[in-house]
């Protein structure tokens, strides 16, 4: 059996990435083994910056409601917490990659949970306390949380971010097919992804034997 393989870049602080990831995971399920996606890191906020103005941030998150009205969107709420918003993108990516080391299902669950915690529950997903809570709530072994602090993970995160830029991916969500270095940026309708997948499988383009 052949499966078409994609690379997708995403950031856990990007609202459009949540919508795109929900669509892409659904397609993985619908095509029953004929679609593979390798998720890579992109950093909208690569550098830690604390002390962000909460009122301005809360105003910004009102835009999420429009994004949440898209078909198949995640649940978005205006920021309701008195806690600071996330200070940077890196911590959430570290935890997601640590979950991937546990296993593919652990990664998938954490990928979704990080976005729900941020966009729905107004939780600071750059906070070590919050991230540990999410890890345990996913049923992952508390001792395995230490994987998120492996030095090579942060190196990998920045390497993947740089790779996206080198290929022309100047924003997220972004996706490319295995056999092509052209990166397509943006959250696209499900029908577009389906046409791309169907054509790839029909022609045997960007596929691997599974």
N, C-alpha and C positions, 0 to 999 in steps of 0.2 A: 504494500500500500504506500502511496505517495502522500506526503504532507507538505504544504507550502509553509515556508518559515519566514517570519518577519522579525525584525528588531524594532522595538518601540522605546523611545525616550520619554520620560515622564518626570514630573516633580510633584511631591505631596502637598505643595502649597498652591498648586495651579488648579482652579476650579474646572477648567475645560478638560484637564487631564482625568478628572474623576469621571466625567461623562464619557470620554473616549475609552477609558479602561473598562467601564461597565459594558460598553458595546463590544469591545474586543474580547473580553472574557466570555461574553454570551456567544460570540461567534466560535470561539474555541470549543464550547460545549455543543453548539449546534452542528458543527462539522465533525464531531466525534473522532478526534484523532488526526484529522486531515489539515489542521491548522496548528502551528506552533508559534509561540511568541516569546522572544527573549527580551525581558524588560531591563532597561538600562537607565542610569541616573542622569538627570539634567538638573541644574541648580539655578533656580530663579533668584535665590538669595544665598550666594556662596559664602558670604562673610557674615559673621555674627554681629548683630547690631541690636543692642538692648535699648529700652527706654523709648519705644515708639509711641507716638501720640494715640491714645486709645480712641478718642473721639473721631479723629481722622480715619483710623482704621475701621471703626464701626461704620462710618459713612461709606467707606470703600466696599464693605461687605454687603451693603444693600444691592450692589450690582449682582451678587450671587443669586438673588431671587430670579432675575431674568435668565441666568444660565440654568437654574433649576427648573425653569418652565420648558426646557427643551425635551423632546421625546426621549424616554429612557434615562432621564437625568437622575443623579443622586439627589438626596434630600439636603437642601441648603437652608441655613438659617442665618439671619443677621447675627453678628458676634454679640453674645449676651453675657460674656464673662467679664469680671473685673480683673482677671489675670491679664498679663501682657500677651499679645499675640506672639506667635513663634518668632524667635530671633534670627533664625536662618534655616536653610533647607537640609543641612548635612545630617543632623541627628536622626531624622526620620529615615533617611536612606540607609544609614548604618544599621538600624534595627531591621529594616526590610531585608537587607542583604544577610544579616545574621539569621533571620527566619528562613531564607533560601538555603542556608547551610543545613538547617534542620530537615528541610524537605520541600518539595514543590507545593504541597497543600498548605504547609505552614506559611510559605511566602504569599500564596494567594490570599489566605485569610488575613495576614498582616497588612498586605497591600490595601485591601478594602477597608480594614479597620482603621488604619491611619487616616484615611480620607474622611471616613465617617466621624471620627473623633474631632477632626478639625472643622469640617464644613457643617456638620450637623450639631455637634455637642459643644462647640466653642472651647476646645481644649488645646492647650499649648503643646504641640507635638515636637517642640524642641526641648521640652522639660524632661530631664532624666526620670523624675518621679512619674510623670504621665506615661512615658514610654515603658517603664517597668510595669506599670499597672496594665497597660494594653497587652504586653507580652504575656503576663500571667493569665489575664482574662481570656486570651486565645487558647489557653490550655497548654502552653509551652512550658517546659521545665525551667524553673526559676534559675537554676545553675547555668543554663545555656544562654541566659541573657548576656553573660560575659563575652560571648562571641561578637557582640556588637562593638566591642572596644578593641578588636583585633586591628593592629595598625595598618595592615594591608587593605582593609575595607575602605578606609578613607582615601587611600591612594587609588583604589579602583574607581571610587565614585568620581573623583576629579578627572581621572583618565577617560572615563566614559563621557563626562560632560564635555571635555575638550574634543573628543572624537566627533560628537554631534556637530560642534561648530565647524570642525575641519571638513565635514561632509556637506556643509551648507544648512544644517539644522539650527536656525537662529531663534528658535522658540519651541514651545511644547503645547500639546502633544506632537510628537514627530514619529514617523514610521518609515521603514524601508524594507524592501524584499531582499532575501538572502543574496540573490545574484546581481543586485543593482545597487550602486552607491548613491543613487538619487534619493534624497530624503523629502518626504511629503509632510509638511507642517500643517497642523490644525486638526480640530475635532470634526470629522466628516460624518455625513449621514450613514446609517447602517447599510443602506442600499448600495452606496459607493464601495464600501469595503467588500460587500458580498460579490459585486461584479468583478472586483479585482481578484478575489479569491477564486471565483468560479473560472475566470479566464486563465488564471495561473495553473489551476489543477487540470484544466482541459488541455493546455499547451505543454504542461510539464515544466513550467518556468518557475525558478526559485524554489524547487521542491527537493525533498530528501526522502530516502527510503526509510520507512518505519515498520 
